[in-house]
Structure formats: structure tokens, C-alpha cells
Amino acid sequence: MRLLRSLVFYIWMYGLMAVFGLIGTPLLLGPRHWARKILRAYLKVVWFGMRWILGVRFEVRGRQHLTDGGALVASKHMSMWETLAFWEILPDPAIILKKSLVYMPFFGWFAVKLGNISIDRDGGGKALKGMLRDAAKRGSENRQVLIFPEGTRVRPGEAPEFKPGIAGLYKSMNKPCIPVALNSGVHLETYCGLRKPGLIVVEFLEPIAPGLDKASFMNELHTRINQATDALLAADPELATKEI
């Protein structure tokens, strides 16, 4: 049953992506906020399906920690779900994505139009400099630059060291860094298949002010994100006795 529900949801999510992509493609010729509106409309319908097909819903906590201006947002990463969800949750995000994703039909077209930041992971120092430059620009435009500092999706309970690029972003942007804890991996597989119905929680934590040295910043960010994530996991009674 879980596999069947996952399959139905994949058809729902990707089928709608094609439908909304075709409808919205002409809007790519207009201003950026047109593309943002069609994307958010798509996400609302996807969430409807996620709730009724998978039995998974979500809530956002700690919105008071979001700053009015530009910011660096560093989030735990357990599923493809949050890659989509932050486009609705954040006011005007610029998400750091793998360069290969911009070549995807529909998804990639809108990712480019929305001014996200693509990075070639094999591009070395040149790619890193480009990412830092683009992130500083987006921050100066009062946008939220979102990165998943672990660099890949992890399973609940895993806490690998963060990639060094997050420290470069923190220094070059000179903006507050807002840590984010979440528990999406408890309820969804890596590519949004169902693990178990329930509530996904996304929690914005108190910002880290600019100006810390690299070691202090990396330690503070890692500690805050993973302690808050562990607290979300501990709040699920099944996790105390069952391996996810």
C-alpha cells in the first residue's frame, strides 16, 4: 500500500509539473514575480495531493526569526520535498542548486527565471567564486539565499560535517545566517515517496549574526541545526524504538 500511494503521488507531482509548466511557460517572458506566482500555485496543488494521497502535511515554526532584508538560510536536508517547499515558505528565495537541475524540463526553466544559483560541483575554485558572487548579489537584493550545507540528503539521525562553501557564503554575504531544522525524512523518502503519514515540521532558528570566524561559525551552525533536528525527531514516539 505504501508503494502504491507513493506511485500515485509521483504521478500527481510530476504530472502537475508538466501541466503547470506548459501553462506557465509564456509567463517566463514576463517579470520574475509572474513565474513565482505560477510556481506557488503549483505547490499548493501538490500539497493538497501530498495530504490526501500520502497523509503527510507540514507546518512552519519560528517565522519570527526571518529577517526583513537579505539573509543566508542554512537548512537540514532529508528529502527533495524541502527543495520545493522553500519556494513557498520563504518570501523570495534564491536556492543554490546543482547545475544539472537547470536542464530539467519545466523545473529548470523556472529555476533559471526565478534567479536561483546553480553550481557545478566539479567546477573547482571558479565555480565557488561564481557562487559567492551570485549569492552576495542576491543578498544585496534583499533575497534569502538558501543552501543545504550538508551537500546531500541525509537520513534522520545523521549529522555529517558541513561543506566549507557555507562558511564562504557567510563571509562574502555579510548577512545573518538563519539555521533551519526539519524532520521531512521521517515521513518522506529521498525523492518524496512515503515512509509514514504524519506532520513535517520546518523550524527556523535564531539567526547567527555576521562576523564570526570560520571555525566558530561552522561549529555554531552545526550544533544549532542538529540539536534542533534531534529535538524534532525525539518528539516522534516511534523514533525512540524504531529505526527509520
Stockholm file with secondary structure:
# STOCKHOLM 1.0

chainA/1-244         MRLLRSLVFYIWMYGLMAVFGLIGTPLLLGPRHWARKILRAYLKVVWFGMRWILGVRFEVRGRQHLTDGGALVASKHMSMWETLAFWEILPDPAIILKKSLVYMPFFGWFAVKLGNISIDRDGGGKALKGMLRDAAKRGSENRQVLIFPEGTRVRPGEAPEFKPGIAGLYKSMNKPCIPVALNSGVHLETYCGLRKPGLIVVEFLEPIAPGLDKASFMNELHTRINQATDALLAADPELATKEI
#=GR chainA/1-244 SS CHHHHHHHHHHHHHHHHHHHHHHHGGGGGSCHHHHHHHHHHHHHHHHHHIIIIICEEEEEECGGGSCSSCEEEEECCCSHHHHHHHHHHSSSEEEEEEGGGGGSTTHHHHHHHTTCEEECTTSHHHHHHHHHHHHHHHHHTTCEEEECTTSSCCCTTCCCCCCTHHHHHHHHHCSCEEEEEECHHHHBCTTSCBSCCEEEEEEECCCBCTTCCHHHHHHHHHHHHHHHHHHHHHTSGGGGTSCC
#=GC SS_cons         CHHHHHHHHHHHHHHHHHHHHHHHGGGGGSCHHHHHHHHHHHHHHHHHHIIIIICEEEEEECGGGSCSSCEEEEECCCSHHHHHHHHHHSSSEEEEEEGGGGGSTTHHHHHHHTTCEEECTTSHHHHHHHHHHHHHHHHHTTCEEEECTTSSCCCTTCCCCCCTHHHHHHHHHCSCEEEEEECHHHHBCTTSCBSCCEEEEEEECCCBCTTCCHHHHHHHHHHHHHHHHHHHHHTSGGGGTSCC
//
